[in-house]
Amino acid sequence: MVLDIMTRVREMFTADAAQLQELEAGVRRDWGGERPYIAKLGESARAARSWRDERIRSEYRRGERSGYLARKWGISERRVRQIVGEES
């Protein structure tokens, strides 16, 4: 939903009044009455987390302990073990 709204907003910047009304009608048609779930974290947060997870795996392969990595990255030891593949 967020990507849809962002795309529609981008289109809005080149729209005249009639196009804006059409844009609003489309959003209301597609999303009106819904209670959509919007994740708190978007693509940029996922990319940062992916980078963090790769760093954790790299440091773990070099011999760092899971307790140290948990403190360093501000996550639980269990989460570190999940990231490095020791736990599902």
HTML snippet that shows the backbone in 3Dmol.js (N, CA, C, O; Angstrom):
<script src="https://3Dmol.org/build/3Dmol-min.js"></script>
<div id="view" style="width:600px;height:400px;position:relative"></div>
<script>
const pdb = `
ATOM      1  N   MET A   1       0.816  -1.180   0.000  1.00  0.00           N
ATOM      2  CA  MET A   1       0.000   0.000   0.000  1.00  0.00           C
ATOM      3  C   MET A   1       0.869   1.257   0.000  1.00  0.00           C
ATOM      4  O   MET A   1       0.586   2.206  -0.730  1.00  0.00           O
ATOM      5  N   VAL A   2       1.913   1.265   0.808  1.00  0.00           N
ATOM      6  CA  VAL A   2       2.769   2.444   0.893  1.00  0.00           C
ATOM      7  C   VAL A   2       3.411   2.740  -0.457  1.00  0.00           C
ATOM      8  O   VAL A   2       3.468   3.894  -0.880  1.00  0.00           O
ATOM      9  N   LEU A   3       3.897   1.694  -1.136  1.00  0.00           N
ATOM     10  CA  LEU A   3       4.500   1.906  -2.450  1.00  0.00           C
ATOM     11  C   LEU A   3       3.476   2.447  -3.432  1.00  0.00           C
ATOM     12  O   LEU A   3       3.795   3.295  -4.265  1.00  0.00           O
ATOM     13  N   ASP A   4       2.261   1.964  -3.335  1.00  0.00           N
ATOM     14  CA  ASP A   4       1.191   2.457  -4.200  1.00  0.00           C
ATOM     15  C   ASP A   4       0.942   3.938  -3.949  1.00  0.00           C
ATOM     16  O   ASP A   4       0.837   4.720  -4.894  1.00  0.00           O
ATOM     17  N   ILE A   5       0.849   4.319  -2.702  1.00  0.00           N
ATOM     18  CA  ILE A   5       0.620   5.722  -2.365  1.00  0.00           C
ATOM     19  C   ILE A   5       1.791   6.581  -2.827  1.00  0.00           C
ATOM     20  O   ILE A   5       1.591   7.669  -3.367  1.00  0.00           O
ATOM     21  N   MET A   6       3.017   6.092  -2.615  1.00  0.00           N
ATOM     22  CA  MET A   6       4.188   6.860  -3.035  1.00  0.00           C
ATOM     23  C   MET A   6       4.197   7.061  -4.549  1.00  0.00           C
ATOM     24  O   MET A   6       4.521   8.146  -5.033  1.00  0.00           O
ATOM     25  N   THR A   7       3.846   6.028  -5.286  1.00  0.00           N
ATOM     26  CA  THR A   7       3.781   6.141  -6.745  1.00  0.00           C
ATOM     27  C   THR A   7       2.733   7.163  -7.151  1.00  0.00           C
ATOM     28  O   THR A   7       2.960   7.985  -8.039  1.00  0.00           O
ATOM     29  N   ARG A   8       1.597   7.104  -6.498  1.00  0.00           N
ATOM     30  CA  ARG A   8       0.520   8.042  -6.820  1.00  0.00           C
ATOM     31  C   ARG A   8       0.904   9.472  -6.453  1.00  0.00           C
ATOM     32  O   ARG A   8       0.565  10.400  -7.188  1.00  0.00           O
ATOM     33  N   VAL A   9       1.590   9.671  -5.356  1.00  0.00           N
ATOM     34  CA  VAL A   9       2.037  11.010  -4.971  1.00  0.00           C
ATOM     35  C   VAL A   9       3.039  11.541  -5.993  1.00  0.00           C
ATOM     36  O   VAL A   9       2.983  12.708  -6.378  1.00  0.00           O
ATOM     37  N   ARG A  10       3.960  10.670  -6.431  1.00  0.00           N
ATOM     38  CA  ARG A  10       4.933  11.084  -7.444  1.00  0.00           C
ATOM     39  C   ARG A  10       4.224  11.551  -8.711  1.00  0.00           C
ATOM     40  O   ARG A  10       4.604  12.557  -9.312  1.00  0.00           O
ATOM     41  N   GLU A  11       3.198  10.817  -9.108  1.00  0.00           N
ATOM     42  CA  GLU A  11       2.427  11.193 -10.287  1.00  0.00           C
ATOM     43  C   GLU A  11       1.702  12.514 -10.075  1.00  0.00           C
ATOM     44  O   GLU A  11       1.468  13.265 -11.022  1.00  0.00           O
ATOM     45  N   MET A  12       1.353  12.789  -8.837  1.00  0.00           N
ATOM     46  CA  MET A  12       0.591  13.993  -8.511  1.00  0.00           C
ATOM     47  C   MET A  12       1.359  15.268  -8.846  1.00  0.00           C
ATOM     48  O   MET A  12       0.743  16.274  -9.196  1.00  0.00           O
ATOM     49  N   PHE A  13       2.657  15.252  -8.750  1.00  0.00           N
ATOM     50  CA  PHE A  13       3.429  16.467  -8.946  1.00  0.00           C
ATOM     51  C   PHE A  13       3.401  16.977 -10.380  1.00  0.00           C
ATOM     52  O   PHE A  13       3.811  18.108 -10.643  1.00  0.00           O
ATOM     53  N   THR A  14       2.928  16.164 -11.297  1.00  0.00           N
ATOM     54  CA  THR A  14       2.787  16.619 -12.678  1.00  0.00           C
ATOM     55  C   THR A  14       1.318  16.667 -13.087  1.00  0.00           C
ATOM     56  O   THR A  14       1.006  16.686 -14.277  1.00  0.00           O
ATOM     57  N   ALA A  15       0.423  16.687 -12.118  1.00  0.00           N
ATOM     58  CA  ALA A  15      -1.008  16.597 -12.405  1.00  0.00           C
ATOM     59  C   ALA A  15      -1.698  17.952 -12.279  1.00  0.00           C
ATOM     60  O   ALA A  15      -1.278  18.816 -11.509  1.00  0.00           O
ATOM     61  N   ASP A  16      -2.778  18.114 -13.061  1.00  0.00           N
ATOM     62  CA  ASP A  16      -3.622  19.298 -12.903  1.00  0.00           C
ATOM     63  C   ASP A  16      -4.772  18.941 -11.955  1.00  0.00           C
ATOM     64  O   ASP A  16      -4.811  17.831 -11.424  1.00  0.00           O
ATOM     65  N   ALA A  17      -5.698  19.862 -11.739  1.00  0.00           N
ATOM     66  CA  ALA A  17      -6.774  19.662 -10.756  1.00  0.00           C
ATOM     67  C   ALA A  17      -7.631  18.449 -11.093  1.00  0.00           C
ATOM     68  O   ALA A  17      -7.995  17.685 -10.199  1.00  0.00           O
ATOM     69  N   ALA A  18      -7.956  18.261 -12.360  1.00  0.00           N
ATOM     70  CA  ALA A  18      -8.789  17.117 -12.749  1.00  0.00           C
ATOM     71  C   ALA A  18      -8.056  15.807 -12.495  1.00  0.00           C
ATOM     72  O   ALA A  18      -8.657  14.827 -12.057  1.00  0.00           O
ATOM     73  N   GLN A  19      -6.753  15.794 -12.771  1.00  0.00           N
ATOM     74  CA  GLN A  19      -5.958  14.589 -12.536  1.00  0.00           C
ATOM     75  C   GLN A  19      -5.844  14.298 -11.042  1.00  0.00           C
ATOM     76  O   GLN A  19      -5.840  13.140 -10.625  1.00  0.00           O
ATOM     77  N   LEU A  20      -5.753  15.357 -10.241  1.00  0.00           N
ATOM     78  CA  LEU A  20      -5.700  15.159  -8.789  1.00  0.00           C
ATOM     79  C   LEU A  20      -6.991  14.538  -8.279  1.00  0.00           C
ATOM     80  O   LEU A  20      -6.958  13.667  -7.410  1.00  0.00           O
ATOM     81  N   GLN A  21      -8.121  14.976  -8.808  1.00  0.00           N
ATOM     82  CA  GLN A  21      -9.399  14.385  -8.410  1.00  0.00           C
ATOM     83  C   GLN A  21      -9.457  12.917  -8.817  1.00  0.00           C
ATOM     84  O   GLN A  21      -9.958  12.078  -8.069  1.00  0.00           O
ATOM     85  N   GLU A  22      -8.943  12.613 -10.003  1.00  0.00           N
ATOM     86  CA  GLU A  22      -8.900  11.227 -10.464  1.00  0.00           C
ATOM     87  C   GLU A  22      -7.983  10.390  -9.574  1.00  0.00           C
ATOM     88  O   GLU A  22      -8.290   9.241  -9.257  1.00  0.00           O
ATOM     89  N   LEU A  23      -6.854  10.979  -9.175  1.00  0.00           N
ATOM     90  CA  LEU A  23      -5.927  10.308  -8.272  1.00  0.00           C
ATOM     91  C   LEU A  23      -6.595   9.997  -6.940  1.00  0.00           C
ATOM     92  O   LEU A  23      -6.489   8.882  -6.429  1.00  0.00           O
ATOM     93  N   GLU A  24      -7.277  10.979  -6.385  1.00  0.00           N
ATOM     94  CA  GLU A  24      -7.979  10.772  -5.111  1.00  0.00           C
ATOM     95  C   GLU A  24      -9.034   9.686  -5.258  1.00  0.00           C
ATOM     96  O   GLU A  24      -9.156   8.821  -4.392  1.00  0.00           O
ATOM     97  N   ALA A  25      -9.792   9.721  -6.340  1.00  0.00           N
ATOM     98  CA  ALA A  25     -10.826   8.710  -6.563  1.00  0.00           C
ATOM     99  C   ALA A  25     -10.211   7.319  -6.640  1.00  0.00           C
ATOM    100  O   ALA A  25     -10.775   6.359  -6.116  1.00  0.00           O
ATOM    101  N   GLY A  26      -9.055   7.208  -7.294  1.00  0.00           N
ATOM    102  CA  GLY A  26      -8.389   5.911  -7.384  1.00  0.00           C
ATOM    103  C   GLY A  26      -7.932   5.384  -6.041  1.00  0.00           C
ATOM    104  O   GLY A  26      -8.094   4.200  -5.745  1.00  0.00           O
ATOM    105  N   VAL A  27      -7.357   6.263  -5.223  1.00  0.00           N
ATOM    106  CA  VAL A  27      -6.923   5.847  -3.883  1.00  0.00           C
ATOM    107  C   VAL A  27      -8.121   5.421  -3.057  1.00  0.00           C
ATOM    108  O   VAL A  27      -8.079   4.395  -2.379  1.00  0.00           O
ATOM    109  N   ARG A  28      -9.187   6.201  -3.110  1.00  0.00           N
ATOM    110  CA  ARG A  28     -10.386   5.839  -2.338  1.00  0.00           C
ATOM    111  C   ARG A  28     -11.006   4.535  -2.853  1.00  0.00           C
ATOM    112  O   ARG A  28     -11.474   3.718  -2.060  1.00  0.00           O
ATOM    113  N   ARG A  29     -11.010   4.337  -4.183  1.00  0.00           N
ATOM    114  CA  ARG A  29     -11.560   3.114  -4.762  1.00  0.00           C
ATOM    115  C   ARG A  29     -10.750   1.895  -4.315  1.00  0.00           C
ATOM    116  O   ARG A  29     -11.318   0.871  -3.937  1.00  0.00           O
ATOM    117  N   ASP A  30      -9.425   2.013  -4.362  1.00  0.00           N
ATOM    118  CA  ASP A  30      -8.566   0.870  -4.070  1.00  0.00           C
ATOM    119  C   ASP A  30      -8.374   0.609  -2.586  1.00  0.00           C
ATOM    120  O   ASP A  30      -8.184  -0.540  -2.188  1.00  0.00           O
ATOM    121  N   TRP A  31      -8.420   1.649  -1.752  1.00  0.00           N
ATOM    122  CA  TRP A  31      -8.099   1.485  -0.336  1.00  0.00           C
ATOM    123  C   TRP A  31      -9.231   1.858   0.606  1.00  0.00           C
ATOM    124  O   TRP A  31      -9.145   1.586   1.803  1.00  0.00           O
ATOM    125  N   GLY A  32     -10.281   2.470   0.099  1.00  0.00           N
ATOM    126  CA  GLY A  32     -11.383   2.905   0.957  1.00  0.00           C
ATOM    127  C   GLY A  32     -12.012   1.751   1.730  1.00  0.00           C
ATOM    128  O   GLY A  32     -12.283   0.691   1.166  1.00  0.00           O
ATOM    129  N   GLY A  33     -12.239   1.959   3.010  1.00  0.00           N
ATOM    130  CA  GLY A  33     -12.862   0.946   3.848  1.00  0.00           C
ATOM    131  C   GLY A  33     -11.905  -0.123   4.357  1.00  0.00           C
ATOM    132  O   GLY A  33     -12.302  -0.978   5.149  1.00  0.00           O
ATOM    133  N   GLU A  34     -10.672  -0.089   3.923  1.00  0.00           N
ATOM    134  CA  GLU A  34      -9.686  -1.090   4.335  1.00  0.00           C
ATOM    135  C   GLU A  34      -9.005  -0.668   5.631  1.00  0.00           C
ATOM    136  O   GLU A  34      -8.975   0.511   5.984  1.00  0.00           O
ATOM    137  N   ARG A  35      -8.469  -1.646   6.322  1.00  0.00           N
ATOM    138  CA  ARG A  35      -7.617  -1.403   7.477  1.00  0.00           C
ATOM    139  C   ARG A  35      -6.293  -2.086   7.189  1.00  0.00           C
ATOM    140  O   ARG A  35      -5.984  -3.127   7.767  1.00  0.00           O
ATOM    141  N   PRO A  36      -5.515  -1.498   6.295  1.00  0.00           N
ATOM    142  CA  PRO A  36      -4.274  -2.163   5.883  1.00  0.00           C
ATOM    143  C   PRO A  36      -3.228  -2.160   6.981  1.00  0.00           C
ATOM    144  O   PRO A  36      -3.198  -1.277   7.838  1.00  0.00           O
ATOM    145  N   TYR A  37      -2.377  -3.165   6.932  1.00  0.00           N
ATOM    146  CA  TYR A  37      -1.225  -3.236   7.826  1.00  0.00           C
ATOM    147  C   TYR A  37      -0.072  -2.516   7.140  1.00  0.00           C
ATOM    148  O   TYR A  37       0.246  -2.810   5.988  1.00  0.00           O
ATOM    149  N   ILE A  38       0.552  -1.582   7.834  1.00  0.00           N
ATOM    150  CA  ILE A  38       1.715  -0.884   7.309  1.00  0.00           C
ATOM    151  C   ILE A  38       2.880  -1.207   8.236  1.00  0.00           C
ATOM    152  O   ILE A  38       2.873  -0.848   9.413  1.00  0.00           O
ATOM    153  N   ALA A  39       3.872  -1.885   7.688  1.00  0.00           N
ATOM    154  CA  ALA A  39       5.039  -2.264   8.479  1.00  0.00           C
ATOM    155  C   ALA A  39       5.769  -1.019   8.978  1.00  0.00           C
ATOM    156  O   ALA A  39       5.839  -0.010   8.277  1.00  0.00           O
ATOM    157  N   LYS A  40       6.306  -1.096  10.180  1.00  0.00           N
ATOM    158  CA  LYS A  40       7.041   0.039  10.744  1.00  0.00           C
ATOM    159  C   LYS A  40       8.360   0.265  10.031  1.00  0.00           C
ATOM    160  O   LYS A  40       8.861   1.389   9.991  1.00  0.00           O
ATOM    161  N   LEU A  41       8.929  -0.794   9.465  1.00  0.00           N
ATOM    162  CA  LEU A  41      10.213  -0.689   8.793  1.00  0.00           C
ATOM    163  C   LEU A  41      10.034  -0.921   7.301  1.00  0.00           C
ATOM    164  O   LEU A  41       9.362  -1.867   6.889  1.00  0.00           O
ATOM    165  N   GLY A  42      10.627  -0.068   6.505  1.00  0.00           N
ATOM    166  CA  GLY A  42      10.526  -0.185   5.065  1.00  0.00           C
ATOM    167  C   GLY A  42      11.782  -0.758   4.441  1.00  0.00           C
ATOM    168  O   GLY A  42      12.598  -1.387   5.115  1.00  0.00           O
ATOM    169  N   GLU A  43      11.926  -0.533   3.153  1.00  0.00           N
ATOM    170  CA  GLU A  43      13.057  -1.086   2.406  1.00  0.00           C
ATOM    171  C   GLU A  43      14.404  -0.610   2.940  1.00  0.00           C
ATOM    172  O   GLU A  43      15.347  -1.398   3.018  1.00  0.00           O
ATOM    173  N   SER A  44      14.509   0.649   3.305  1.00  0.00           N
ATOM    174  CA  SER A  44      15.803   1.149   3.787  1.00  0.00           C
ATOM    175  C   SER A  44      16.209   0.461   5.084  1.00  0.00           C
ATOM    176  O   SER A  44      17.385   0.157   5.283  1.00  0.00           O
ATOM    177  N   ALA A  45      15.245   0.214   5.967  1.00  0.00           N
ATOM    178  CA  ALA A  45      15.551  -0.478   7.222  1.00  0.00           C
ATOM    179  C   ALA A  45      15.935  -1.930   6.952  1.00  0.00           C
ATOM    180  O   ALA A  45      16.826  -2.474   7.604  1.00  0.00           O
ATOM    181  N   ARG A  46      15.255  -2.556   5.983  1.00  0.00           N
ATOM    182  CA  ARG A  46      15.602  -3.938   5.642  1.00  0.00           C
ATOM    183  C   ARG A  46      17.014  -4.014   5.073  1.00  0.00           C
ATOM    184  O   ARG A  46      17.757  -4.948   5.374  1.00  0.00           O
ATOM    185  N   ALA A  47      17.380  -3.047   4.263  1.00  0.00           N
ATOM    186  CA  ALA A  47      18.730  -3.032   3.691  1.00  0.00           C
ATOM    187  C   ALA A  47      19.768  -2.864   4.792  1.00  0.00           C
ATOM    188  O   ALA A  47      20.805  -3.528   4.776  1.00  0.00           O
ATOM    189  N   ALA A  48      19.494  -1.978   5.749  1.00  0.00           N
ATOM    190  CA  ALA A  48      20.422  -1.770   6.867  1.00  0.00           C
ATOM    191  C   ALA A  48      20.536  -3.033   7.710  1.00  0.00           C
ATOM    192  O   ALA A  48      21.629  -3.396   8.144  1.00  0.00           O
ATOM    193  N   ARG A  49      19.411  -3.704   7.943  1.00  0.00           N
ATOM    194  CA  ARG A  49      19.426  -4.932   8.740  1.00  0.00           C
ATOM    195  C   ARG A  49      20.171  -6.035   8.001  1.00  0.00           C
ATOM    196  O   ARG A  49      20.894  -6.819   8.615  1.00  0.00           O
ATOM    197  N   SER A  50      19.995  -6.097   6.686  1.00  0.00           N
ATOM    198  CA  SER A  50      20.710  -7.090   5.892  1.00  0.00           C
ATOM    199  C   SER A  50      22.223  -6.845   5.976  1.00  0.00           C
ATOM    200  O   SER A  50      23.000  -7.791   6.106  1.00  0.00           O
ATOM    201  N   TRP A  51      22.634  -5.581   5.901  1.00  0.00           N
ATOM    202  CA  TRP A  51      24.051  -5.223   6.027  1.00  0.00           C
ATOM    203  C   TRP A  51      24.562  -5.624   7.404  1.00  0.00           C
ATOM    204  O   TRP A  51      25.645  -6.196   7.530  1.00  0.00           O
ATOM    205  N   ARG A  52      23.768  -5.317   8.447  1.00  0.00           N
ATOM    206  CA  ARG A  52      24.157  -5.683   9.812  1.00  0.00           C
ATOM    207  C   ARG A  52      24.306  -7.193   9.950  1.00  0.00           C
ATOM    208  O   ARG A  52      25.281  -7.673  10.529  1.00  0.00           O
ATOM    209  N   ASP A  53      23.351  -7.934   9.424  1.00  0.00           N
ATOM    210  CA  ASP A  53      23.401  -9.390   9.543  1.00  0.00           C
ATOM    211  C   ASP A  53      24.633  -9.965   8.843  1.00  0.00           C
ATOM    212  O   ASP A  53      25.250 -10.904   9.347  1.00  0.00           O
ATOM    213  N   GLU A  54      24.989  -9.412   7.693  1.00  0.00           N
ATOM    214  CA  GLU A  54      26.180  -9.895   6.993  1.00  0.00           C
ATOM    215  C   GLU A  54      27.439  -9.590   7.802  1.00  0.00           C
ATOM    216  O   GLU A  54      28.352 -10.413   7.866  1.00  0.00           O
ATOM    217  N   ARG A  55      27.487  -8.420   8.413  1.00  0.00           N
ATOM    218  CA  ARG A  55      28.627  -8.076   9.278  1.00  0.00           C
ATOM    219  C   ARG A  55      28.722  -9.040  10.456  1.00  0.00           C
ATOM    220  O   ARG A  55      29.812  -9.486  10.815  1.00  0.00           O
ATOM    221  N   ILE A  56      27.583  -9.359  11.053  1.00  0.00           N
ATOM    222  CA  ILE A  56      27.563 -10.296  12.186  1.00  0.00           C
ATOM    223  C   ILE A  56      28.076 -11.655  11.738  1.00  0.00           C
ATOM    224  O   ILE A  56      28.899 -12.254  12.431  1.00  0.00           O
ATOM    225  N   ARG A  57      27.611 -12.160  10.593  1.00  0.00           N
ATOM    226  CA  ARG A  57      28.083 -13.459  10.094  1.00  0.00           C
ATOM    227  C   ARG A  57      29.583 -13.431   9.837  1.00  0.00           C
ATOM    228  O   ARG A  57      30.298 -14.380  10.160  1.00  0.00           O
ATOM    229  N   SER A  58      30.048 -12.341   9.258  1.00  0.00           N
ATOM    230  CA  SER A  58      31.478 -12.209   8.965  1.00  0.00           C
ATOM    231  C   SER A  58      32.310 -12.216  10.246  1.00  0.00           C
ATOM    232  O   SER A  58      33.317 -12.918  10.335  1.00  0.00           O
ATOM    233  N   GLU A  59      31.891 -11.448  11.218  1.00  0.00           N
ATOM    234  CA  GLU A  59      32.623 -11.382  12.488  1.00  0.00           C
ATOM    235  C   GLU A  59      32.571 -12.717  13.212  1.00  0.00           C
ATOM    236  O   GLU A  59      33.549 -13.126  13.838  1.00  0.00           O
ATOM    237  N   TYR A  60      31.431 -13.399  13.129  1.00  0.00           N
ATOM    238  CA  TYR A  60      31.289 -14.700  13.779  1.00  0.00           C
ATOM    239  C   TYR A  60      32.237 -15.713  13.140  1.00  0.00           C
ATOM    240  O   TYR A  60      32.870 -16.505  13.839  1.00  0.00           O
ATOM    241  N   ARG A  61      32.333 -15.685  11.799  1.00  0.00           N
ATOM    242  CA  ARG A  61      33.251 -16.605  11.099  1.00  0.00           C
ATOM    243  C   ARG A  61      34.698 -16.338  11.472  1.00  0.00           C
ATOM    244  O   ARG A  61      35.524 -17.251  11.454  1.00  0.00           O
ATOM    245  N   ARG A  62      35.014 -15.086  11.814  1.00  0.00           N
ATOM    246  CA  ARG A  62      36.374 -14.753  12.232  1.00  0.00           C
ATOM    247  C   ARG A  62      36.639 -15.130  13.684  1.00  0.00           C
ATOM    248  O   ARG A  62      37.757 -14.955  14.168  1.00  0.00           O
ATOM    249  N   GLY A  63      35.629 -15.644  14.389  1.00  0.00           N
ATOM    250  CA  GLY A  63      35.851 -16.145  15.736  1.00  0.00           C
ATOM    251  C   GLY A  63      35.236 -15.339  16.866  1.00  0.00           C
ATOM    252  O   GLY A  63      35.427 -15.684  18.032  1.00  0.00           O
ATOM    253  N   GLU A  64      34.499 -14.268  16.557  1.00  0.00           N
ATOM    254  CA  GLU A  64      33.861 -13.495  17.640  1.00  0.00           C
ATOM    255  C   GLU A  64      32.774 -14.334  18.301  1.00  0.00           C
ATOM    256  O   GLU A  64      32.081 -15.105  17.637  1.00  0.00           O
ATOM    257  N   ARG A  65      32.632 -14.175  19.611  1.00  0.00           N
ATOM    258  CA  ARG A  65      31.626 -14.901  20.374  1.00  0.00           C
ATOM    259  C   ARG A  65      30.249 -14.254  20.203  1.00  0.00           C
ATOM    260  O   ARG A  65      30.146 -13.047  19.987  1.00  0.00           O
ATOM    261  N   SER A  66      29.201 -15.064  20.300  1.00  0.00           N
ATOM    262  CA  SER A  66      27.840 -14.555  20.118  1.00  0.00           C
ATOM    263  C   SER A  66      27.474 -13.534  21.188  1.00  0.00           C
ATOM    264  O   SER A  66      26.737 -12.591  20.902  1.00  0.00           O
ATOM    265  N   GLY A  67      27.973 -13.697  22.422  1.00  0.00           N
ATOM    266  CA  GLY A  67      27.689 -12.732  23.481  1.00  0.00           C
ATOM    267  C   GLY A  67      28.249 -11.353  23.163  1.00  0.00           C
ATOM    268  O   GLY A  67      27.584 -10.338  23.368  1.00  0.00           O
ATOM    269  N   TYR A  68      29.466 -11.328  22.664  1.00  0.00           N
ATOM    270  CA  TYR A  68      30.091 -10.065  22.280  1.00  0.00           C
ATOM    271  C   TYR A  68      29.320  -9.412  21.132  1.00  0.00           C
ATOM    272  O   TYR A  68      29.049  -8.212  21.162  1.00  0.00           O
ATOM    273  N   LEU A  69      28.970 -10.209  20.123  1.00  0.00           N
ATOM    274  CA  LEU A  69      28.246  -9.663  18.971  1.00  0.00           C
ATOM    275  C   LEU A  69      26.873  -9.132  19.380  1.00  0.00           C
ATOM    276  O   LEU A  69      26.417  -8.113  18.860  1.00  0.00           O
ATOM    277  N   ALA A  70      26.221  -9.819  20.306  1.00  0.00           N
ATOM    278  CA  ALA A  70      24.922  -9.358  20.783  1.00  0.00           C
ATOM    279  C   ALA A  70      25.045  -7.982  21.436  1.00  0.00           C
ATOM    280  O   ALA A  70      24.250  -7.083  21.162  1.00  0.00           O
ATOM    281  N   ARG A  71      26.041  -7.829  22.295  1.00  0.00           N
ATOM    282  CA  ARG A  71      26.241  -6.526  22.957  1.00  0.00           C
ATOM    283  C   ARG A  71      26.630  -5.454  21.950  1.00  0.00           C
ATOM    284  O   ARG A  71      26.126  -4.332  22.000  1.00  0.00           O
ATOM    285  N   LYS A  72      27.524  -5.802  21.040  1.00  0.00           N
ATOM    286  CA  LYS A  72      27.998  -4.834  20.053  1.00  0.00           C
ATOM    287  C   LYS A  72      26.861  -4.303  19.180  1.00  0.00           C
ATOM    288  O   LYS A  72      26.794  -3.104  18.912  1.00  0.00           O
ATOM    289  N   TRP A  73      25.974  -5.184  18.738  1.00  0.00           N
ATOM    290  CA  TRP A  73      24.924  -4.800  17.807  1.00  0.00           C
ATOM    291  C   TRP A  73      23.586  -4.513  18.490  1.00  0.00           C
ATOM    292  O   TRP A  73      22.621  -4.149  17.818  1.00  0.00           O
ATOM    293  N   GLY A  74      23.514  -4.671  19.813  1.00  0.00           N
ATOM    294  CA  GLY A  74      22.284  -4.342  20.542  1.00  0.00           C
ATOM    295  C   GLY A  74      21.135  -5.297  20.291  1.00  0.00           C
ATOM    296  O   GLY A  74      19.973  -4.893  20.248  1.00  0.00           O
ATOM    297  N   ILE A  75      21.470  -6.574  20.126  1.00  0.00           N
ATOM    298  CA  ILE A  75      20.447  -7.600  19.928  1.00  0.00           C
ATOM    299  C   ILE A  75      20.715  -8.741  20.896  1.00  0.00           C
ATOM    300  O   ILE A  75      21.745  -8.765  21.570  1.00  0.00           O
ATOM    301  N   SER A  76      19.784  -9.686  20.963  1.00  0.00           N
ATOM    302  CA  SER A  76      19.958 -10.801  21.894  1.00  0.00           C
ATOM    303  C   SER A  76      20.930 -11.840  21.319  1.00  0.00           C
ATOM    304  O   SER A  76      21.159 -11.907  20.111  1.00  0.00           O
ATOM    305  N   GLU A  77      21.492 -12.645  22.226  1.00  0.00           N
ATOM    306  CA  GLU A  77      22.367 -13.730  21.773  1.00  0.00           C
ATOM    307  C   GLU A  77      21.586 -14.715  20.923  1.00  0.00           C
ATOM    308  O   GLU A  77      22.110 -15.260  19.951  1.00  0.00           O
ATOM    309  N   ARG A  78      20.350 -14.938  21.285  1.00  0.00           N
ATOM    310  CA  ARG A  78      19.521 -15.846  20.492  1.00  0.00           C
ATOM    311  C   ARG A  78      19.388 -15.333  19.065  1.00  0.00           C
ATOM    312  O   ARG A  78      19.473 -16.112  18.116  1.00  0.00           O
ATOM    313  N   ARG A  79      19.179 -14.013  18.903  1.00  0.00           N
ATOM    314  CA  ARG A  79      19.068 -13.440  17.563  1.00  0.00           C
ATOM    315  C   ARG A  79      20.385 -13.591  16.799  1.00  0.00           C
ATOM    316  O   ARG A  79      20.380 -13.866  15.599  1.00  0.00           O
ATOM    317  N   VAL A  80      21.506 -13.413  17.487  1.00  0.00           N
ATOM    318  CA  VAL A  80      22.804 -13.619  16.841  1.00  0.00           C
ATOM    319  C   VAL A  80      22.901 -15.055  16.334  1.00  0.00           C
ATOM    320  O   VAL A  80      23.315 -15.287  15.199  1.00  0.00           O
ATOM    321  N   ARG A  81      22.522 -16.016  17.170  1.00  0.00           N
ATOM    322  CA  ARG A  81      22.590 -17.425  16.766  1.00  0.00           C
ATOM    323  C   ARG A  81      21.666 -17.694  15.577  1.00  0.00           C
ATOM    324  O   ARG A  81      22.008 -18.489  14.702  1.00  0.00           O
ATOM    325  N   GLN A  82      20.510 -17.048  15.536  1.00  0.00           N
ATOM    326  CA  GLN A  82      19.613 -17.208  14.389  1.00  0.00           C
ATOM    327  C   GLN A  82      20.276 -16.650  13.123  1.00  0.00           C
ATOM    328  O   GLN A  82      20.215 -17.272  12.062  1.00  0.00           O
ATOM    329  N   ILE A  83      20.890 -15.506  13.234  1.00  0.00           N
ATOM    330  CA  ILE A  83      21.529 -14.867  12.082  1.00  0.00           C
ATOM    331  C   ILE A  83      22.670 -15.714  11.533  1.00  0.00           C
ATOM    332  O   ILE A  83      22.823 -15.847  10.319  1.00  0.00           O
ATOM    333  N   VAL A  84      23.465 -16.282  12.426  1.00  0.00           N
ATOM    334  CA  VAL A  84      24.618 -17.067  11.960  1.00  0.00           C
ATOM    335  C   VAL A  84      24.230 -18.497  11.613  1.00  0.00           C
ATOM    336  O   VAL A  84      25.073 -19.272  11.160  1.00  0.00           O
ATOM    337  N   GLY A  85      22.982 -18.853  11.814  1.00  0.00           N
ATOM    338  CA  GLY A  85      22.497 -20.156  11.381  1.00  0.00           C
ATOM    339  C   GLY A  85      22.613 -21.271  12.379  1.00  0.00           C
ATOM    340  O   GLY A  85      22.496 -22.439  12.008  1.00  0.00           O
ATOM    341  N   GLU A  86      22.841 -20.949  13.649  1.00  0.00           N
ATOM    342  CA  GLU A  86      22.937 -21.988  14.668  1.00  0.00           C
ATOM    343  C   GLU A  86      21.569 -22.337  15.248  1.00  0.00           C
ATOM    344  O   GLU A  86      21.425 -23.343  15.943  1.00  0.00           O
ATOM    345  N   GLU A  87      20.581 -21.520  14.969  1.00  0.00           N
ATOM    346  CA  GLU A  87      19.257 -21.708  15.569  1.00  0.00           C
ATOM    347  C   GLU A  87      18.224 -21.252  14.564  1.00  0.00           C
ATOM    348  O   GLU A  87      18.465 -20.315  13.803  1.00  0.00           O
ATOM    349  N   SER A  88      17.080 -21.904  14.554  1.00  0.00           N
ATOM    350  CA  SER A  88      16.035 -21.493  13.616  1.00  0.00           C
ATOM    351  C   SER A  88      14.939 -20.732  14.315  1.00  0.00           C
ATOM    352  O   SER A  88      13.976 -20.309  13.675  1.00  0.00           O
TER     353      SER A  88
END
`;
const viewer = $3Dmol.createViewer("view");
viewer.addModel(pdb, "pdb");
viewer.setStyle({}, {cartoon: {color: "spectrum"}});
viewer.zoomTo();
viewer.render();
</script>
